[in-house]
Amino acid sequence: MTNENRKIAFICSKGSLDMAYPALVMGWAALGNGVDVTIFFTFWGLDMINKNRVDHLEIVPVANSSMKLSMMGIPAGNMGIPNWMGALPGMTAVATHLMHGKFKELQVPPVREYLQMLVDGGAKLYGCKMTVDMMGLTQDDFVEGVIDIVTASDFIDMTEGAQIIFI
């Protein structure tokens, strides 16, 4: 199978810590396989590239049915975190801290560093114009490496023929 002209595009619509990494990891893997990578950040996904938010992404345990008590160091096998427990004050901070610890153990780069690795590897990053306008943001609000703020239509045009993955 040839990698010539192979393209993949990610649409990142969520800004929580657990939703940031899928596009980063898959984008990095694609670059390593010679695939052209484009990432479009929209709605809360803009937090991933917002200078003031990128280092403060959190993982919220409320209504996160996949989060298990065992991830929090409680030996409970496959039992999920009850919603009432996730709503307790400080649980988001605890879950976020634990997730950062797991990432550090596995030597997974922080989101900001991962974004820079992607940019250095040739990935193209774009913000969604409608969402940027709606949130009152500008290009200056974003980390270095975000090429431009574009419309959804522009994104569709620039990723013609790409495999598109919505996260």
N, C-alpha and C positions, 0 to 999 in steps of 0.2 A: 504494500500500500504506500503510495506516495504522499508526502506532506506538502507538496507544492500547492500553493494557494489555499491550503486548509485554514479555516478561520473558525474561531469560537467567540461568542459574545455573551457576557453575563449582564443581567439586569439586577442590581442590588437595591431592594426596596425596603429593607429592614436594617435598623441600626443597633441591634443588640449584639453582644459579644459572640453569642453562639451562631448568629446569622452572618457575621462578618467573615468568618474563616472559610466557609465552603468556596466562595468565589476566589479567595486569595490562594488557597491550596490548589484548587483545580486550575486556576490561571497559571500558577507557577509550574504545575505539571505540564500544562499545554505548551508553555514557552519552552520547557525542556525537551519537548517532542517536536519543536520547530513549528508550532501552530501559532498563527497570528491571533493575539488576544486583545479584545476591547471590553472595557467595563463601563457600564452606564449606571450612575447612582441617582436614584429618584426617591422621593418622599423621605422616610427616616433613614434610608440607606445613605443619604447625604452626610449623616453623622460620621460615617466611616472616613470621609475625606475632609470634614470640617476641622480646621486647625484647633478649635476650642473643644471639640468633642472626641476626636480620634483616640486620645489617650484616656478617655473616661467612659468607654463603652461598658455596659453592664449586662449581666445575665439575670433575668427576672424569673424567680421560681414559681410565681403565681400562674396557674393555668398552663404550666409547662409540663405536660404529662410525661415527657420523656426523662425528666430529671428524677433521679433516684436518690433515696436516702443514703445509699452506699457512697454516692459521690461526695457526700458531706461528712464521710467518715463514720457514719452510723451503720453498723453491720445489720442490714435489713434485706439483704439479697436484692430481689427485683422490685421491691416495694417503692412506689412513687412517693413524692413529697405531697402530703395533703394540702389542698389550697389554703386552709386556715393557717397552716404552718408557714407557707410561703408568704402570707400576708403580714406576718409578725414584723414589727420594726427591726430593721437591720438584716433581714434575711437576704435581700438583694445584695447588700455589701458582702455578706458571708459567702453567698454563692459565687459572686464575682471574684472574691479573693481566692476561693478554692479553685476556680477555673484557671485563674492566672497561675496558681501554684502548679496545676497539672501541665499547663503549657510550658512553664519553666522547666519542669522535670523532663519533658520531652524535647526541650530546646527549640520550641516553636517561637518564632520571632513575634514581637508585639505587632499590632495592626499597622502602626505608622511605619515600622521597619519593613514589614511585608509589602506594603504599598510601594516603598522606595525600591525594594528588590524587583518588583514587577515592572516599575517604570524603567529602572536600569536595564532590565532584560528585554525591553521593547514593547511592553503592554501600553495600550492607550487608554487613558482614563478621562471620562466626561461626566459633567453634571447635567441634570435635567433642567432645562430653562424654565418650564412651567413651575416646578417645585422650588427652584431657586428664587424665582420672582414671588411666589406665594409666601415663602419664608423670609423674604426681605434680605437675601444673601447676595454676595457678589463674588467674583472670581478671587478677590483678595481674602475671602474667608476660607479658602481651600488650601490644602497642603500642596507643596511644590510637586509638580508632575501632572496635575490635572490640566489637560491640554486646553479645554474650552468648556463652555456651557452651551449645550445644543438642544434643539427641539427633539421631540420623539421622532418626528418625521426625518430629521437629519440623521439621527441614530439608525433608523431603519435603512436609509439610503447608504450610509457608510458601512453597514454590516451585511450588505447584500451577499447572499450565498453562505453566510456564517451559520453555524449551529448556535441557536440562542437558548440560553439557560436562565430562567427566571428564579431568583432567590428572594 
